[in-house]
Amino acid sequence: MIELWEATVHAPDGAVLVHPVTATLTERRVAVVGANGSGKSTLLRLLNGLLLPTSGSVRVHGRDTATDGPAVRRDVGFVFTDPEAQILMPTPREDVALSLRGRVRRKADDDAALAVLERFGLAAHADRSAHGLSAGQKQLLALASVLATGPRVLVCDEPTTLLDLRWRTHVDRLLADLDAQVVTATHDLDAARRADRVLVVDDGHVVHDGDPDAGVDLYVARMTAGKLR
Ligand SMILES: Nc1ncnc2c1ncn2[C@@H]1O[C@H](COP(=O)(O)OP(=O)(O)OP(=O)(O)O)[C@@H](O)[C@H]1O
C-alpha cells in the first residue's frame, strides 16, 4: 500500500513540479499517464524515496520515505526509462546475479541468474558485454535485474518504450502476472486501460484518479483538444 498525503514537489527555483497529491494506492496495477514533461517521472520518484516531497508525505507499507528511505527502497524496485542508469555490472549474468545475491558471490546465483535471463530472452547474451546489448535488450536486462530482487512494489517509468511488439507483449504479461503491486508511467494507452486504477497528470496536477477508461478518455480528449495547461 502506498499513501501520499498532500505530497508536493518544488524545483530549487520554487516552481511547483507536483502539486499536492493525496491518494492511497492499494490496487495491484496502477498506471500514470500524461503528456511529456507533465510530471509522471517526478511523481514516480516519490514512491521509493528517490525524491522526497518538499511538503506532505509518502508512506509505503507504513514506512515514511523521508525517515525510512533504505527500508522503503528494499521493498520498492524502480525501473528507469533509461536502462543504462541501472546496469551496474559488465555482463548480464553478473548484473542479475548481483541482484540475487547481494554482496556474496555464489555459483548457485550465477546459475539462477541464467534462468532469469532465459525468461527475458537474454540467455545467449549472458556473458557478453551488457553495454553492447541493443537498447531494447538493455531495457529487458534492467527489468530482469530489478525483478530478481523480489520487490513487493515495482515502480516502472515507461518500461516498454524501447521494446518491439513481441517483447512488449511478453513484458506486459509478465508484469500482469507478478504478485507485486506495480505502478507504471506509460504512453501505452491500451496498457493503461488494463490497469485497475489510472492517474492522469497534467502540468504537475493529478487531474484524474480512478477509473482507467475514464482517465484515458480524459487524457486523449485533452491532448486532441490542445487543452493542456
Ligand atoms: N530538478 C528539477 N528542476 C527543475 N525542473 C525539473 C526538475 N526535474 C524535473 N523538472 C521538470 O519537471 C517537469 C516534469 O518532468 P518529468 O520528468 O516528471 O515529466 P514526465 O511526465 O515524466 O515526462 P516524459 O513523458 O517526457 O518522460 C518537466 O518540465 C521537467 O523539466
The ligand as a Gaussian input file, in Angstrom:
#p B3LYP/6-31G(d) Opt

LIG

0 1
 N       15.231000      19.030000     -10.679000
 C       14.426000      19.723000     -11.462000
 N       14.483000      21.064000     -11.541000
 C       13.686000      21.764000     -12.342000
 N       12.742000      21.198000     -13.145000
 C       12.637000      19.881000     -13.127000
 C       13.448000      19.050000     -12.299000
 N       13.091000      17.760000     -12.514000
 C       12.099000      17.779000     -13.420000
 N       11.823000      19.051000     -13.795000
 C       10.779000      19.477000     -14.729000
 O        9.549000      18.958000     -14.253000
 C        8.687000      18.684000     -15.353000
 C        8.187000      17.269000     -15.247000
 O        9.237000      16.360000     -15.569000
 P        9.008000      14.796000     -15.567000
 O       10.306000      14.146000     -15.943000
 O        8.401000      14.402000     -14.274000
 O        7.946000      14.637000     -16.747000
 P        7.326000      13.320000     -17.427000
 O        5.853000      13.478000     -17.371000
 O        7.904000      12.108000     -16.820000
 O        7.803000      13.478000     -18.933000
 P        8.166000      12.395000     -20.106000
 O        6.885000      11.749000     -20.542000
 O        8.745000      13.282000     -21.172000
 O        9.178000      11.444000     -19.527000
 C        9.484000      18.960000     -16.617000
 O        9.152000      20.247000     -17.103000
 C       10.919000      18.920000     -16.127000
 O       11.740000      19.744000     -16.912000

